[in-house]
Amino acid sequence: KPHRLRSQASRQRRNKKRNNTHRIRRYHHHIIRSIYYKFNAPLARKILKQHDVKYVHVKVVDGTLVIGVKNNMMKQKYQDQIPENMFDRKHYEIYQHYNQHRHQHHHPYHHQHHHE
């Protein structure tokens, strides 16, 4: 049946069904960690990348970090590689502290151009 002949309702039904299949597949292999409320998904992604975690997706739900991975082998590997406390308050504060200080020292133009 050509696309335009489908009623809007039937198209929505089909899309919903298809999206649910994708959604379920996406969450098939996942690792759960509790996460401090000030963390957000982009920051969590950045940290996971730094630890060489190849995730399919990352989301934060009610203080829980859901890390979706490709298969069971990766799930086993990362279960051990990602410490339970990687996203706790202490780590958040260390991370913030480290980032603030790192940025202060990387502006070569701050101090040099005062004497002309």
C-alpha positions in Angstrom: 0.0 0.0 0.0 1.5 3.4 -0.9 2.4 5.5 2.1 -0.2 8.2 1.6 -3.1 5.8 1.4 -2.6 4.7 5.0 -4.8 6.5 7.5 -3.0 8.6 10.0 -4.2 6.4 12.8 -2.9 3.2 11.2 0.4 5.0 10.4 0.7 6.0 14.1 -0.1 2.5 15.2 2.6 1.1 12.8 5.2 3.6 13.9 4.5 3.0 17.6 4.9 -0.7 17.2 8.1 -0.3 15.2 9.6 2.2 17.7 8.8 -0.1 20.6 10.7 -2.9 18.9 13.7 -0.6 18.5 13.4 0.6 22.0 13.3 -2.9 23.4 16.3 -3.9 21.3 18.2 -0.8 22.5 17.8 -1.8 26.1 18.5 -5.4 25.7 22.0 -5.4 27.3 22.4 -2.7 29.9 24.4 -1.9 33.0 22.9 0.1 35.8 24.7 2.4 38.2 23.3 4.8 40.7 24.2 8.4 39.9 24.5 11.5 41.9 21.7 14.0 41.0 24.0 16.7 39.8 25.4 14.5 37.0 23.7 14.7 33.7 23.8 12.3 30.7 26.3 14.3 28.6 28.8 14.4 31.5 28.2 10.7 32.1 28.9 10.0 28.4 32.1 12.0 28.6 33.3 10.0 31.6 32.4 6.7 30.0 34.3 7.6 26.8 37.3 8.5 28.9 37.1 5.0 30.3 36.8 3.5 26.8 33.3 2.3 27.3 31.6 1.7 24.0 28.0 2.3 24.8 25.0 2.2 22.5 23.1 4.8 24.6 23.1 6.4 28.0 20.2 7.8 29.9 19.5 9.0 33.5 16.3 7.9 35.1 15.5 8.8 38.7 19.0 8.7 40.1 19.9 5.7 38.0 22.3 5.7 35.1 21.3 3.2 32.3 24.1 2.3 30.0 23.1 0.3 27.0 25.7 -1.9 25.3 25.8 -4.0 22.2 26.0 -7.5 23.5 26.3 -9.7 26.6 30.1 -10.0 26.2 30.5 -6.2 26.5 28.0 -6.2 29.4 30.2 -8.6 31.3 33.3 -6.7 30.5 32.0 -3.3 31.5 30.3 -4.7 34.7 33.8 -5.2 36.1 35.3 -2.1 34.4 32.7 0.5 35.7 33.0 0.8 39.5 29.7 1.0 41.5 30.7 4.4 42.8 31.9 5.9 39.5 29.0 8.4 39.5 28.6 9.2 43.2 28.9 12.6 44.8 32.6 12.3 45.7 33.5 11.5 42.1 31.2 14.3 40.8 33.1 16.8 43.0 36.5 15.4 42.0 35.4 15.7 38.4 34.1 19.2 38.7 37.3 20.3 40.6 39.5 18.7 38.0 37.7 20.3 35.1 37.6 23.8 36.6 41.3 23.7 37.2 42.2 22.2 33.9 40.4 25.0 32.1 42.1 27.8 34.0 45.6 27.0 32.8 44.9 26.5 29.1 44.4 30.1 28.1 47.7 31.2 26.7 46.4 34.7 26.0 45.3 35.6 29.5 48.5 37.0 30.9 50.8 37.9 28.0 49.2 40.9 26.2 49.1 43.5 29.0 52.4 45.2 28.0 52.3 46.7 24.6 
